[in-house]
């Protein structure tokens, strides 16, 4: 069995959405000399993270409401490199079953540290999102900061149908030569609309 880590390292230097507060991850002062403790102050939508329905749907589910089984799924890679719009045609020929997950690989993760990472990313079309609803997938993951832009129609289509959204993936290129894989995406059990998530593809 091989494990491919699709998760960004969580650090205080991570870029955030324009207007969001910077992440604070610092070593606390005081205490016993040989004891190390860190303090974290962060928004939920930084680095590799997962959106639950509450993020866009009033009275939607929090992360803590999602059954643990939902975070394990057979994966399908959608190679969308070079595309500004990710359309439903890319799903054709894929044997996607109910409960599976779809990972969208654009290569945009390579721009993570650049100023336009949060402003000029590829987006998913509403038709693509509606097709995922029809297929009954468990979640979608992308190597971009979001599947769409304001007014976030794609977010609302997916989350209103209980499809979770993982944003900020990396290393998806390592899956381009893989025929089959399972995705494990485990977030903390936060009573919140989103949270950081460790995403791993298990191959073989």
Backbone as JSON Lines, residues from 0, in Angstrom:
{"i":0,"aa":"X","n":[0.83,-1.19,0.0],"ca":[0.0,0.0,0.0],"c":[0.88,1.25,0.0]}
{"i":1,"aa":"X","n":[0.52,2.21,-0.84],"ca":[1.22,3.49,-0.9],"c":[0.27,4.6,-0.5]}
{"i":2,"aa":"X","n":[0.75,5.54,0.29],"ca":[-0.07,6.69,0.69],"c":[0.5,7.96,0.08]}
{"i":3,"aa":"X","n":[-0.36,8.74,-0.55],"ca":[0.04,10.01,-1.15],"c":[-0.63,11.13,-0.36]}
{"i":4,"aa":"X","n":[0.17,12.0,0.23],"ca":[-0.36,13.09,1.04],"c":[-0.79,14.24,0.13]}
{"i":5,"aa":"X","n":[-2.06,14.59,0.17],"ca":[-2.61,15.66,-0.66],"c":[-2.85,16.93,0.15]}
{"i":6,"aa":"X","n":[-2.21,17.02,1.31],"ca":[-2.47,18.08,2.28],"c":[-1.3,19.06,2.37]}
{"i":7,"aa":"X","n":[-1.61,20.32,2.42],"ca":[-0.57,21.33,2.63],"c":[-0.14,21.36,4.1]}
{"i":8,"aa":"X","n":[1.13,21.65,4.32],"ca":[1.61,21.85,5.68],"c":[0.95,23.09,6.28]}
{"i":9,"aa":"X","n":[0.41,22.94,7.47],"ca":[-0.28,24.05,8.14],"c":[0.74,24.9,8.88]}
{"i":10,"aa":"X","n":[0.86,26.17,8.49],"ca":[1.86,27.04,9.1],"c":[1.32,28.47,9.19]}
{"i":11,"aa":"X","n":[1.99,29.27,9.99],"ca":[1.57,30.66,10.17],"c":[1.82,31.49,8.91]}
{"i":12,"aa":"X","n":[2.64,30.99,8.0],"ca":[2.98,31.75,6.8],"c":[2.04,31.47,5.63]}
{"i":13,"aa":"X","n":[1.02,30.65,5.83],"ca":[0.09,30.34,4.75],"c":[-0.66,31.58,4.3]}
{"i":14,"aa":"X","n":[-0.83,31.77,2.98],"ca":[-1.67,32.88,2.52],"c":[-3.12,32.62,2.87]}
{"i":15,"aa":"X","n":[-3.9,33.69,3.0],"ca":[-5.32,33.57,3.31],"c":[-6.12,34.36,2.29]}
{"i":16,"aa":"X","n":[-7.42,34.11,2.24],"ca":[-8.29,34.88,1.35],"c":[-8.14,36.36,1.66]}
{"i":17,"aa":"X","n":[-8.13,37.22,0.62],"ca":[-8.06,38.66,0.85],"c":[-9.14,39.12,1.83]}
{"i":18,"aa":"X","n":[-8.73,39.84,2.86],"ca":[-9.67,40.32,3.87],"c":[-9.74,39.46,5.1]}
{"i":19,"aa":"X","n":[-9.28,38.2,5.01],"ca":[-9.29,37.32,6.18],"c":[-8.1,37.63,7.09]}
{"i":20,"aa":"X","n":[-8.25,37.32,8.37],"ca":[-7.16,37.52,9.31],"c":[-6.06,36.48,9.08]}
{"i":21,"aa":"X","n":[-4.8,36.88,9.23],"ca":[-3.71,35.91,9.1],"c":[-3.81,34.82,10.17]}
{"i":22,"aa":"X","n":[-3.3,33.67,9.84],"ca":[-3.24,32.57,10.81],"c":[-2.12,32.83,11.81]}
{"i":23,"aa":"X","n":[-2.41,32.56,13.07],"ca":[-1.4,32.67,14.12],"c":[-1.13,31.27,14.66]}
{"i":24,"aa":"X","n":[0.09,30.82,14.52],"ca":[0.53,29.55,15.08],"c":[1.87,29.81,15.75]}
{"i":25,"aa":"X","n":[1.86,29.89,17.06],"ca":[3.08,30.31,17.75],"c":[3.32,29.47,19.0]}
{"i":26,"aa":"X","n":[4.57,29.4,19.34],"ca":[4.96,28.72,20.57],"c":[4.62,29.61,21.76]}
{"i":27,"aa":"X","n":[3.94,29.06,22.75],"ca":[3.56,29.86,23.91],"c":[4.75,30.04,24.84]}
{"i":28,"aa":"X","n":[4.72,31.15,25.56],"ca":[5.81,31.47,26.49],"c":[5.46,30.98,27.89]}
{"i":29,"aa":"X","n":[6.47,30.8,28.7],"ca":[6.26,30.4,30.08],"c":[6.1,28.9,30.21]}
{"i":30,"aa":"X","n":[5.72,28.48,31.39],"ca":[5.56,27.05,31.64],"c":[6.88,26.38,31.94]}
{"i":31,"aa":"X","n":[6.85,25.08,32.02],"ca":[8.06,24.33,32.33],"c":[9.04,24.39,31.17]}
{"i":32,"aa":"X","n":[10.3,24.41,31.5],"ca":[11.35,24.62,30.49],"c":[11.39,23.53,29.43]}
{"i":33,"aa":"X","n":[11.07,22.3,29.79],"ca":[11.18,21.2,28.84],"c":[9.84,20.79,28.24]}
{"i":34,"aa":"X","n":[8.83,21.65,28.38],"ca":[7.51,21.39,27.82],"c":[7.23,22.39,26.7]}
{"i":35,"aa":"X","n":[6.85,21.88,25.53],"ca":[6.55,22.74,24.38],"c":[5.05,22.73,24.12]}
{"i":36,"aa":"X","n":[4.46,23.92,24.0],"ca":[3.05,24.06,23.66],"c":[2.9,25.16,22.62]}
{"i":37,"aa":"X","n":[1.97,24.95,21.69],"ca":[1.69,25.95,20.67],"c":[0.27,26.47,20.81]}
{"i":38,"aa":"X","n":[0.05,27.68,20.35],"ca":[-1.27,28.32,20.33],"c":[-1.67,28.54,18.87]}
{"i":39,"aa":"X","n":[-2.93,28.24,18.55],"ca":[-3.44,28.41,17.19],"c":[-4.63,29.35,17.19]}
{"i":40,"aa":"X","n":[-4.58,30.34,16.33],"ca":[-5.71,31.25,16.11],"c":[-5.89,31.34,14.59]}
{"i":41,"aa":"X","n":[-6.97,30.78,14.09],"ca":[-7.12,30.7,12.64],"c":[-8.57,30.72,12.21]}
{"i":42,"aa":"X","n":[-8.8,31.19,11.02],"ca":[-10.08,30.96,10.37],"c":[-10.1,29.54,9.86]}
{"i":43,"aa":"X","n":[-11.27,29.08,9.46],"ca":[-11.41,27.7,9.03],"c":[-11.07,27.48,7.55]}
{"i":44,"aa":"X","n":[-10.95,28.56,6.79],"ca":[-10.81,28.43,5.34],"c":[-9.4,28.79,4.88]}
{"i":45,"aa":"X","n":[-8.41,28.13,5.47],"ca":[-7.02,28.33,5.09],"c":[-6.39,26.98,4.8]}
{"i":46,"aa":"X","n":[-5.37,26.99,3.94],"ca":[-4.69,25.75,3.62],"c":[-5.65,24.71,3.05]}
{"i":47,"aa":"X","n":[-5.35,23.46,3.29],"ca":[-6.24,22.37,2.86],"c":[-7.35,22.24,3.89]}
{"i":48,"aa":"X","n":[-8.58,22.5,3.46],"ca":[-9.7,22.5,4.4],"c":[-10.96,21.95,3.74]}
{"i":49,"aa":"X","n":[-11.97,21.68,4.55],"ca":[-13.2,21.08,4.06],"c":[-14.4,21.92,4.5]}
{"i":50,"aa":"X","n":[-15.32,22.13,3.57],"ca":[-16.55,22.88,3.84],"c":[-17.7,21.92,4.08]}
{"i":51,"aa":"X","n":[-18.42,22.13,5.17],"ca":[-19.66,21.4,5.45],"c":[-20.84,22.25,4.96]}
{"i":52,"aa":"X","n":[-22.04,21.68,4.87],"ca":[-23.19,22.43,4.35],"c":[-23.46,23.76,5.05]}
{"i":53,"aa":"X","n":[-23.22,23.85,6.36],"ca":[-23.51,25.08,7.09],"c":[-22.78,26.29,6.52]}
{"i":54,"aa":"X","n":[-21.69,26.07,5.81],"ca":[-20.91,27.18,5.25],"c":[-21.75,28.08,4.35]}
{"i":55,"aa":"X","n":[-22.69,27.5,3.63],"ca":[-23.5,28.29,2.7],"c":[-25.0,28.05,2.85]}
{"i":56,"aa":"X","n":[-25.38,27.05,3.62],"ca":[-26.78,26.65,3.72],"c":[-27.28,26.92,5.14]}
{"i":57,"aa":"X","n":[-28.25,27.83,5.32],"ca":[-28.78,28.09,6.66],"c":[-29.29,26.8,7.31]}
{"i":58,"aa":"X","n":[-28.91,26.6,8.56],"ca":[-29.29,25.39,9.31],"c":[-28.71,24.11,8.7]}
{"i":59,"aa":"X","n":[-27.68,24.25,7.85],"ca":[-27.03,23.08,7.28],"c":[-26.19,22.35,8.31]}
{"i":60,"aa":"X","n":[-25.69,21.19,7.94],"ca":[-24.9,20.37,8.85],"c":[-23.55,21.01,9.15]}
{"i":61,"aa":"X","n":[-23.12,20.87,10.41],"ca":[-21.76,21.21,10.8],"c":[-20.84,20.02,10.52]}
{"i":62,"aa":"X","n":[-19.54,20.26,10.6],"ca":[-18.61,19.14,10.43],"c":[-18.9,18.02,11.43]}
{"i":63,"aa":"X","n":[-19.25,18.39,12.64],"ca":[-19.5,17.39,13.68],"c":[-20.75,16.56,13.41]}
{"i":64,"aa":"X","n":[-21.58,17.0,12.47],"ca":[-22.8,16.26,12.13],"c":[-22.58,15.21,11.04]}
{"i":65,"aa":"X","n":[-21.43,15.25,10.39],"ca":[-21.18,14.38,9.24],"c":[-20.76,12.99,9.72]}
{"i":66,"aa":"X","n":[-21.44,11.93,9.27],"ca":[-21.04,10.57,9.68],"c":[-19.61,10.27,9.24]}
{"i":67,"aa":"X","n":[-18.88,9.58,10.07],"ca":[-17.47,9.32,9.81],"c":[-17.26,8.57,8.49]}
{"i":68,"aa":"X","n":[-18.21,7.75,8.09],"ca":[-18.07,6.99,6.84],"c":[-17.96,7.88,5.62]}
{"i":69,"aa":"X","n":[-18.48,9.1,5.71],"ca":[-18.47,10.01,4.57],"c":[-17.06,10.47,4.18]}
{"i":70,"aa":"X","n":[-16.11,10.3,5.07],"ca":[-14.76,10.8,4.83],"c":[-13.84,9.76,4.2]}
{"i":71,"aa":"X","n":[-14.41,8.64,3.8],"ca":[-13.68,7.58,3.09],"c":[-14.41,7.32,1.78]}
{"i":72,"aa":"X","n":[-13.7,7.38,0.65],"ca":[-14.4,7.2,-0.62],"c":[-13.44,6.72,-1.71]}
{"i":73,"aa":"X","n":[-14.0,5.95,-2.64],"ca":[-13.24,5.61,-3.85],"c":[-13.05,6.88,-4.65]}
{"i":74,"aa":"X","n":[-11.84,7.1,-5.15],"ca":[-11.53,8.36,-5.8],"c":[-11.48,8.29,-7.32]}
{"i":75,"aa":"X","n":[-11.76,9.43,-7.94],"ca":[-11.66,9.6,-9.39],"c":[-10.95,10.93,-9.65]}
{"i":76,"aa":"X","n":[-9.87,10.89,-10.41],"ca":[-9.13,12.11,-10.73],"c":[-9.63,12.7,-12.04]}
{"i":77,"aa":"X","n":[-9.97,13.99,-12.01],"ca":[-10.35,14.73,-13.2],"c":[-9.18,15.63,-13.58]}
{"i":78,"aa":"X","n":[-8.56,15.35,-14.7],"ca":[-7.4,16.13,-15.15],"c":[-7.9,17.35,-15.91]}
{"i":79,"aa":"X","n":[-7.85,18.51,-15.25],"ca":[-8.36,19.75,-15.82],"c":[-7.24,20.77,-16.03]}
{"i":80,"aa":"X","n":[-6.03,20.29,-16.22],"ca":[-4.91,21.2,-16.44],"c":[-5.14,22.04,-17.69]}
{"i":81,"aa":"X","n":[-4.85,23.34,-17.56],"ca":[-4.96,24.25,-18.69],"c":[-6.35,24.8,-18.92]}
{"i":82,"aa":"X","n":[-7.31,24.42,-18.1],"ca":[-8.69,24.87,-18.3],"c":[-9.04,25.95,-17.28]}
{"i":83,"aa":"X","n":[-9.72,26.99,-17.75],"ca":[-10.2,28.04,-16.86],"c":[-11.58,27.7,-16.3]}
{"i":84,"aa":"X","n":[-12.35,26.91,-17.08],"ca":[-13.65,26.43,-16.62],"c":[-13.67,24.91,-16.66]}
{"i":85,"aa":"X","n":[-14.11,24.31,-15.58],"ca":[-14.14,22.85,-15.47],"c":[-15.57,22.41,-15.71]}
{"i":86,"aa":"X","n":[-15.83,21.85,-16.89],"ca":[-17.19,21.56,-17.32],"c":[-17.52,20.08,-17.17]}
{"i":87,"aa":"X","n":[-18.81,19.78,-17.24],"ca":[-19.29,18.42,-17.02],"c":[-18.76,17.42,-18.04]}
{"i":88,"aa":"X","n":[-18.32,17.9,-19.21],"ca":[-17.8,16.98,-20.22],"c":[-16.6,16.19,-19.69]}
{"i":89,"aa":"X","n":[-15.88,16.75,-18.73],"ca":[-14.72,16.06,-18.16],"c":[-15.11,14.84,-17.33]}
{"i":90,"aa":"X","n":[-16.38,14.74,-16.99],"ca":[-16.85,13.59,-16.22],"c":[-17.25,12.42,-17.1]}
{"i":91,"aa":"X","n":[-17.34,12.66,-18.39],"ca":[-17.77,11.6,-19.3],"c":[-16.74,10.46,-19.32]}
{"i":92,"aa":"X","n":[-17.25,9.24,-19.34],"ca":[-16.37,8.08,-19.38],"c":[-15.84,7.64,-18.04]}
{"i":93,"aa":"X","n":[-16.21,8.35,-16.98],"ca":[-15.77,7.98,-15.63],"c":[-16.83,7.1,-14.97]}
{"i":94,"aa":"X","n":[-16.41,6.03,-14.37],"ca":[-17.33,5.11,-13.69],"c":[-17.55,5.57,-12.25]}
{"i":95,"aa":"X","n":[-18.18,6.72,-12.11],"ca":[-18.4,7.32,-10.79],"c":[-19.7,6.79,-10.2]}
{"i":96,"aa":"X","n":[-19.58,6.21,-9.01],"ca":[-20.73,5.62,-8.34],"c":[-21.12,6.45,-7.12]}
{"i":97,"aa":"X","n":[-22.33,6.21,-6.63],"ca":[-22.8,6.9,-5.43],"c":[-21.84,6.63,-4.27]}
{"i":98,"aa":"X","n":[-21.48,7.7,-3.57],"ca":[-20.56,7.58,-2.44],"c":[-19.11,7.73,-2.79]}
{"i":99,"aa":"X","n":[-18.78,7.8,-4.09],"ca":[-17.39,8.04,-4.51],"c":[-17.03,9.51,-4.3]}
{"i":100,"aa":"X","n":[-15.78,9.85,-4.57],"ca":[-15.37,11.25,-4.55],"c":[-14.64,11.59,-5.85]}
{"i":101,"aa":"X","n":[-14.64,12.87,-6.16],"ca":[-13.99,13.38,-7.36],"c":[-12.93,14.4,-6.95]}
{"i":102,"aa":"X","n":[-11.7,14.22,-7.43],"ca":[-10.63,15.17,-7.21],"c":[-10.32,15.87,-8.53]}
{"i":103,"aa":"X","n":[-10.32,17.19,-8.5],"ca":[-10.07,17.99,-9.7],"c":[-8.63,18.5,-9.66]}
{"i":104,"aa":"X","n":[-7.84,18.07,-10.64],"ca":[-6.43,18.45,-10.73],"c":[-6.26,19.49,-11.82]}
{"i":105,"aa":"X","n":[-5.94,20.72,-11.42],"ca":[-5.72,21.81,-12.38],"c":[-4.25,22.2,-12.47]}
{"i":106,"aa":"X","n":[-3.46,21.84,-11.47],"ca":[-2.07,22.29,-11.4],"c":[-1.93,23.66,-10.77]}
{"i":107,"aa":"X","n":[-3.06,24.27,-10.39],"ca":[-3.03,25.63,-9.85],"c":[-2.39,25.66,-8.46]}
{"i":108,"aa":"X","n":[-2.26,24.52,-7.82],"ca":[-1.63,24.49,-6.5],"c":[-0.19,24.98,-6.54]}
{"i":109,"aa":"X","n":[0.42,24.95,-7.71],"ca":[1.8,25.42,-7.84],"c":[1.9,26.94,-7.66]}
{"i":110,"aa":"X","n":[0.76,27.63,-7.72],"ca":[0.75,29.09,-7.55],"c":[0.37,29.49,-6.12]}
{"i":111,"aa":"X","n":[0.41,28.53,-5.2],"ca":[-0.09,28.76,-3.84],"c":[0.51,29.99,-3.18]}
{"i":112,"aa":"X","n":[1.77,30.25,-3.39],"ca":[2.44,31.38,-2.73],"c":[2.37,32.67,-3.54]}
{"i":113,"aa":"X","n":[1.74,32.63,-4.71],"ca":[1.68,33.81,-5.57],"c":[0.46,34.67,-5.27]}
{"i":114,"aa":"X","n":[0.54,35.98,-5.55],"ca":[-0.54,36.91,-5.19],"c":[-1.89,36.59,-5.82]}
{"i":115,"aa":"X","n":[-1.89,36.0,-7.03],"ca":[-3.17,35.78,-7.71],"c":[-3.78,34.42,-7.39]}
{"i":116,"aa":"X","n":[-3.23,33.69,-6.42],"ca":[-3.79,32.37,-6.1],"c":[-5.26,32.46,-5.7]}
{"i":117,"aa":"X","n":[-5.6,33.51,-4.97],"ca":[-6.98,33.67,-4.49],"c":[-7.84,34.54,-5.4]}
{"i":118,"aa":"X","n":[-7.33,34.96,-6.52],"ca":[-8.11,35.88,-7.36],"c":[-8.27,35.44,-8.81]}
{"i":119,"aa":"X","n":[-7.46,34.5,-9.29],"ca":[-7.49,34.15,-10.71],"c":[-7.41,32.64,-10.93]}
{"i":120,"aa":"X","n":[-8.21,31.9,-10.18],"ca":[-8.14,30.44,-10.22],"c":[-9.2,29.86,-11.16]}
{"i":121,"aa":"X","n":[-8.98,28.65,-11.66],"ca":[-10.0,27.97,-12.48],"c":[-11.25,27.7,-11.64]}
{"i":122,"aa":"X","n":[-12.39,27.67,-12.3],"ca":[-13.66,27.47,-11.58],"c":[-14.44,26.3,-12.18]}
{"i":123,"aa":"X","n":[-15.31,25.75,-11.37],"ca":[-16.2,24.66,-11.76],"c":[-17.5,25.25,-12.28]}
{"i":124,"aa":"X","n":[-18.04,24.7,-13.35],"ca":[-19.32,25.19,-13.87],"c":[-20.47,24.61,-13.05]}
{"i":125,"aa":"X","n":[-21.62,25.27,-13.15],"ca":[-22.81,24.78,-12.46],"c":[-23.22,23.42,-13.02]}
{"i":126,"aa":"X","n":[-23.01,23.2,-14.31],"ca":[-23.36,21.91,-14.92],"c":[-22.52,20.78,-14.32]}
{"i":127,"aa":"X","n":[-21.25,21.05,-14.09],"ca":[-20.36,20.06,-13.46],"c":[-20.89,19.73,-12.06]}
{"i":128,"aa":"X","n":[-21.22,20.76,-11.3],"ca":[-21.72,20.56,-9.94],"c":[-23.03,19.77,-9.93]}
{"i":129,"aa":"X","n":[-23.92,20.11,-10.85],"ca":[-25.21,19.41,-10.91],"c":[-25.03,17.95,-11.29]}
{"i":130,"aa":"X","n":[-24.04,17.68,-12.12],"ca":[-23.77,16.29,-12.5],"c":[-23.27,15.5,-11.29]}
{"i":131,"aa":"X","n":[-22.45,16.13,-10.45],"ca":[-22.0,15.46,-9.24],"c":[-23.17,15.15,-8.31]}
{"i":132,"aa":"X","n":[-24.12,16.07,-8.25],"ca":[-25.33,15.84,-7.45],"c":[-26.08,14.62,-8.0]}
{"i":133,"aa":"X","n":[-26.24,14.57,-9.32],"ca":[-26.93,13.43,-9.95],"c":[-26.23,12.11,-9.65]}
{"i":134,"aa":"X","n":[-24.9,12.16,-9.62],"ca":[-24.11,10.94,-9.38],"c":[-24.1,10.53,-7.91]}
{"i":135,"aa":"X","n":[-24.41,11.47,-7.02],"ca":[-24.45,11.15,-5.6],"c":[-23.09,10.99,-4.95]}
{"i":136,"aa":"X","n":[-22.11,11.81,-5.38],"ca":[-20.78,11.69,-4.79],"c":[-20.79,12.16,-3.33]}
{"i":137,"aa":"X","n":[-19.82,11.71,-2.58],"ca":[-19.71,12.09,-1.18],"c":[-19.04,13.44,-1.01]}
{"i":138,"aa":"X","n":[-17.96,13.65,-1.78],"ca":[-17.29,14.95,-1.71],"c":[-16.48,15.2,-2.97]}
{"i":139,"aa":"X","n":[-16.14,16.47,-3.16],"ca":[-15.27,16.91,-4.25],"c":[-14.05,17.57,-3.62]}
{"i":140,"aa":"X","n":[-12.88,17.35,-4.21],"ca":[-11.67,18.02,-3.76],"c":[-11.01,18.72,-4.93]}
{"i":141,"aa":"X","n":[-10.42,19.89,-4.66],"ca":[-9.78,20.68,-5.72],"c":[-8.44,21.21,-5.23]}
{"i":142,"aa":"X","n":[-7.52,21.45,-6.18],"ca":[-6.24,22.06,-5.84],"c":[-6.27,23.57,-6.02]}
{"i":143,"aa":"X","n":[-7.46,24.14,-5.99],"ca":[-7.68,25.58,-6.06],"c":[-8.25,26.04,-4.72]}
{"i":144,"aa":"X","n":[-8.34,27.36,-4.48],"ca":[-8.88,27.82,-3.2],"c":[-10.39,27.74,-3.1]}
{"i":145,"aa":"X","n":[-11.07,27.5,-4.23],"ca":[-12.54,27.45,-4.23],"c":[-13.0,26.89,-5.57]}
{"i":146,"aa":"X","n":[-14.17,26.24,-5.61],"ca":[-14.69,25.79,-6.9],"c":[-15.33,26.9,-7.71]}
{"i":147,"aa":"X","n":[-15.58,28.06,-7.09],"ca":[-16.28,29.14,-7.8],"c":[-15.96,30.48,-7.16]}
{"i":148,"aa":"X","n":[-16.6,31.53,-7.65],"ca":[-16.47,32.87,-7.1],"c":[-17.86,33.38,-6.71]}
{"i":149,"aa":"X","n":[-17.9,34.55,-6.08],"ca":[-19.18,35.12,-5.7],"c":[-20.11,35.22,-6.9]}
{"i":150,"aa":"X","n":[-21.37,34.87,-6.77],"ca":[-22.19,34.6,-5.57],"c":[-22.19,33.14,-5.12]}
{"i":151,"aa":"X","n":[-21.21,32.37,-5.5],"ca":[-20.98,31.01,-4.99],"c":[-22.12,30.05,-5.3]}
{"i":152,"aa":"X","n":[-22.56,30.08,-6.54],"ca":[-23.65,29.18,-6.96],"c":[-23.24,27.71,-6.88]}
{"i":153,"aa":"X","n":[-21.99,27.41,-7.24],"ca":[-21.52,26.02,-7.2],"c":[-21.46,25.51,-5.76]}
{"i":154,"aa":"X","n":[-20.93,26.34,-4.86],"ca":[-20.95,25.97,-3.44],"c":[-22.36,25.58,-3.01]}
{"i":155,"aa":"X","n":[-23.32,26.41,-3.37],"ca":[-24.7,26.2,-2.9],"c":[-25.32,24.96,-3.53]}
{"i":156,"aa":"X","n":[-25.02,24.7,-4.79],"ca":[-25.53,23.48,-5.44],"c":[-25.01,22.24,-4.72]}
{"i":157,"aa":"X","n":[-23.72,22.22,-4.45],"ca":[-23.1,21.06,-3.82],"c":[-23.51,20.9,-2.36]}
{"i":158,"aa":"X","n":[-23.37,21.97,-1.59],"ca":[-23.63,21.87,-0.16],"c":[-25.1,21.64,0.15]}
{"i":159,"aa":"X","n":[-25.99,22.17,-0.68],"ca":[-27.42,21.94,-0.46],"c":[-27.8,20.48,-0.73]}
{"i":160,"aa":"X","n":[-26.93,19.77,-1.44],"ca":[-27.14,18.35,-1.7],"c":[-26.25,17.47,-0.83]}
{"i":161,"aa":"X","n":[-25.69,18.08,0.22],"ca":[-24.89,17.34,1.2],"c":[-23.58,16.82,0.63]}
{"i":162,"aa":"X","n":[-23.07,17.47,-0.41],"ca":[-21.76,17.12,-0.97],"c":[-20.71,18.03,-0.34]}
{"i":163,"aa":"X","n":[-19.76,17.46,0.34],"ca":[-18.71,18.23,1.0],"c":[-17.71,18.74,-0.03]}
{"i":164,"aa":"X","n":[-17.04,19.84,0.3],"ca":[-16.09,20.48,-0.62],"c":[-14.73,20.6,0.07]}
{"i":165,"aa":"X","n":[-13.71,20.01,-0.53],"ca":[-12.35,20.14,-0.03],"c":[-11.59,21.09,-0.96]}
{"i":166,"aa":"X","n":[-10.97,22.09,-0.38],"ca":[-10.24,23.1,-1.15],"c":[-8.78,23.13,-0.72]}
{"i":167,"aa":"X","n":[-7.9,23.54,-1.64],"ca":[-6.5,23.7,-1.3],"c":[-5.69,22.42,-1.28]}
{"i":168,"aa":"X","n":[-6.06,21.44,-2.11],"ca":[-5.26,20.22,-2.21],"c":[-3.9,20.49,-2.86]}
{"i":169,"aa":"X","n":[-2.98,19.57,-2.71],"ca":[-1.7,19.63,-3.42],"c":[-1.29,18.2,-3.77]}
{"i":170,"aa":"X","n":[-0.29,18.1,-4.63],"ca":[0.28,16.79,-5.03],"c":[-0.66,15.9,-5.83]}
{"i":171,"aa":"X","n":[-1.72,16.47,-6.39],"ca":[-2.64,15.65,-7.2],"c":[-1.94,15.08,-8.44]}
{"i":172,"aa":"X","n":[-0.86,15.73,-8.87],"ca":[-0.15,15.23,-10.06],"c":[0.37,13.82,-9.84]}
{"i":173,"aa":"X","n":[0.57,13.43,-8.58],"ca":[1.06,12.08,-8.3],"c":[0.0,11.01,-8.57]}
{"i":174,"aa":"X","n":[-1.23,11.43,-8.81],"ca":[-2.31,10.48,-9.09],"c":[-2.56,10.29,-10.58]}
{"i":175,"aa":"X","n":[-1.87,11.05,-11.43],"ca":[-2.15,10.99,-12.86],"c":[-1.81,9.64,-13.48]}
{"i":176,"aa":"X","n":[-0.91,8.92,-12.87],"ca":[-0.52,7.6,-13.41],"c":[-1.11,6.45,-12.59]}
{"i":177,"aa":"X","n":[-2.06,6.77,-11.73],"ca":[-2.66,5.77,-10.85],"c":[-4.02,5.35,-11.41]}
{"i":178,"aa":"X","n":[-4.27,4.06,-11.47],"ca":[-5.53,3.58,-12.06],"c":[-6.68,3.57,-11.06]}
{"i":179,"aa":"X","n":[-6.38,3.33,-9.8],"ca":[-7.44,3.32,-8.79],"c":[-6.86,3.73,-7.44]}
{"i":180,"aa":"X","n":[-7.67,4.41,-6.65],"ca":[-7.22,4.86,-5.34],"c":[-8.41,5.15,-4.44]}
{"i":181,"aa":"X","n":[-8.15,5.14,-3.15],"ca":[-9.14,5.52,-2.15],"c":[-8.69,6.83,-1.52]}
{"i":182,"aa":"X","n":[-9.63,7.7,-1.19],"ca":[-9.32,8.96,-0.53],"c":[-9.83,8.92,0.9]}
{"i":183,"aa":"X","n":[-8.96,9.29,1.81],"ca":[-9.32,9.43,3.22],"c":[-9.13,10.91,3.57]}
{"i":184,"aa":"X","n":[-10.2,11.54,4.05],"ca":[-10.17,12.98,4.33],"c":[-10.76,13.22,5.71]}
{"i":185,"aa":"X","n":[-9.91,13.3,6.72],"ca":[-10.39,13.37,8.1],"c":[-10.16,14.75,8.72]}
{"i":186,"aa":"X","n":[-11.25,15.48,8.99],"ca":[-11.14,16.75,9.69],"c":[-11.37,16.56,11.18]}
{"i":187,"aa":"X","n":[-11.0,17.54,12.0],"ca":[-11.4,17.49,13.41],"c":[-12.92,17.52,13.52]}
{"i":188,"aa":"X","n":[-13.44,17.02,14.63],"ca":[-14.89,16.98,14.82],"c":[-15.37,18.32,15.39]}
{"i":189,"aa":"X","n":[-15.18,19.36,14.58],"ca":[-15.54,20.72,15.01],"c":[-17.04,20.95,14.88]}
{"i":190,"aa":"X","n":[-17.62,21.66,15.84],"ca":[-18.97,22.18,15.7],"c":[-18.86,23.49,14.93]}
{"i":191,"aa":"X","n":[-18.59,23.37,13.64],"ca":[-18.32,24.54,12.81],"c":[-18.66,24.24,11.36]}
{"i":192,"aa":"X","n":[-18.61,25.29,10.53],"ca":[-18.99,25.17,9.12],"c":[-17.89,24.59,8.25]}
{"i":193,"aa":"X","n":[-16.67,24.52,8.78],"ca":[-15.52,24.07,8.0],"c":[-14.38,23.79,8.96]}
{"i":194,"aa":"X","n":[-13.28,23.29,8.41],"ca":[-12.12,23.05,9.23],"c":[-10.98,22.48,8.43]}
{"i":195,"aa":"X","n":[-9.78,22.52,8.98],"ca":[-8.64,21.89,8.3],"c":[-8.87,20.4,8.16]}
{"i":196,"aa":"X","n":[-8.25,19.8,7.15],"ca":[-8.48,18.38,6.9],"c":[-7.18,17.74,6.4]}
{"i":197,"aa":"X","n":[-6.9,16.54,6.85],"ca":[-5.76,15.77,6.35],"c":[-6.29,14.84,5.27]}
{"i":198,"aa":"X","n":[-5.82,15.03,4.06],"ca":[-6.31,14.26,2.91],"c":[-5.2,13.36,2.39]}
{"i":199,"aa":"X","n":[-5.5,12.08,2.29],"ca":[-4.53,11.09,1.84],"c":[-5.18,10.21,0.78]}
{"i":200,"aa":"X","n":[-4.45,9.96,-0.29],"ca":[-4.89,8.97,-1.29],"c":[-4.15,7.67,-1.01]}
{"i":201,"aa":"X","n":[-4.91,6.6,-0.88],"ca":[-4.31,5.29,-0.63],"c":[-4.35,4.48,-1.91]}
{"i":202,"aa":"X","n":[-3.18,4.06,-2.36],"ca":[-3.04,3.36,-3.63],"c":[-2.58,1.93,-3.39]}
{"i":203,"aa":"X","n":[-3.22,0.98,-4.07],"ca":[-2.81,-0.4,-3.96],"c":[-3.37,-1.12,-2.76]}
